[in-house]
Amino acid sequence: ADADNGIQWEEWESTTEEESDTDVLYKLEEYLPAPLRKWVDHKLRDLRVLLIENGILAAPKNAADGSNTSEVKAVTSARNRLNAAQTELNNARNDLTTHRDDLTTDYGPSDVFRALKGQCISTDSGEYTYELCWLT
């Protein structure tokens, strides 16, 4: 019997919790010899640095000055492009509103005074210069 040989299955079953696959992968390093463990650790650190430099992983938060650099470069770039696109959209909407207002403005019969819109004339009378702008 197992009990006669010193194997206590009840103790092992009661203390062993069900481990997930990721827990087993993280514990894989415990089974490697020390030189191989150091080599794997070094390669993983190099890979992480490479991923951070290329904007794939977020940089760790700097505990010394409290700055948060946890945002990935790609996210920052996408946010900047979004803000630029929103600004461009707002400018286009403002232009559209201006043109609609211009189309609904009454410029007389057959829009004859539309040609004067934005036109300015000026005259110099010695000490002063007078300027008159139409329909502005």
Secondary structure, DSSP 8 states (H G I E B T S, - for coil): -TTTTT--HHHHHHH-----HHHHHHHGGGGS-HHHHHHHHHHHHHHHHHHHHTTSS-----TTT-----S-HHHHHHHHHHHHHHHHHHHHHHHHHHHHHHHHS--SGGGGGGGGTT-EEEEEETTEEEEEES--
